[in-house]
Amino acid sequence: MTNIDFAKLTELASSRLDIIVLHSQKGGPGKTTLSCNIAHELAERGNKTVLVDLDIAQPTIQHIFQIPDKKIKHTINDILLGDVKANEDVILETKNPNLFLIAAKENVEYGEGLLSLLEGIQQFSFFALHEMTKLLLRMGFRYVVYDCAPGYRMESVNAAAIADARLFVIRPSTFSFEGAKQMLTDIYKKLDIRSLNFFVFNQVPPDLKEDNQKLLNAWKDDLIKLYLPEKIAFLDFLPISFEIMELGINGEYIFPEKTVLYKKLSEIVTEITTKIDEMKEIKEE
């Protein structure tokens, strides 16, 4: 059992829970780091926030927040497979009193075992994520941030389907751009429900040549045109930060407040949450 005061948490219950999903076409664009920082920023603003690791093949969040195995009773894997119902035992504390985690299990068996696991999750994950949402709302959480597995994994698609806002993370490369176009066409345009869609280019090199900057701007315009301007919004070009890379060597991944990346991330969080608020106000009218 955890030491979280769930009775106190429930007293602080919000009347709604907003779901933010981060997704990418392939691994490597910095999606998990952005997920952690967005969840941390939401918590720093006084919101009870839970960050969920949905990348069951390559889970990372447990290590970013330095959670030892002995503290983990259940993982998101157990819930997605239906081995346990969504319950408070899956929720982990962090050093930030407003930020909580749901970890993924990293000792996934490969070969036939992995295939069986994935098939089981495909069959059950949509229902399980809905039940998770109900639990988190009852417990007083204001935001849930899902760090999704890259690509077409069913649990990631299901999380995207129930999200209030989806943030697609793209590397500044031809391969990542083409993959983003394909995913937006194959999945996101087919999830054309009452949700918001955003995208960022992450890990952009500093001092780009003029032609390369023009190309990135053209890619940005192409993606908006592909999805329709009223359906998706571009947020920012996020730069590579060698300072943040050095912090990562020491196991630190939260952006310091004085950095350019923190300033940009804070603006992104404000934009996403403001747009969610506006969307839900319209629905209530």
Secondary structure, 3 states (H helix, E strand, C coil): CCCCCHHHHHHCCCCCCEEEEEECCCCCCCHHHHHHHHHHHHHHCCCCEEEEEECCCCCCHHHHCCCCHHHCCCCHHHHHCCCCCCCHHHCEECCCCCEEEECCCCCCCCCHHHHHHHHHHHHHHHHHHHHHHHHHHHCCCCEEEEEECCCCCHHHHHHHHHCCEEEEEECCCHHHHHHHHHHHHHCHHHHCCCCEEEEEEEEECCCCCHHHHHHHHHHHHHHHHHHCCCCCEEEEEEECCHHHHHHHHCCCCCCCCCCHHHHHHHHHHHHHHHHHHHHHHHHHC
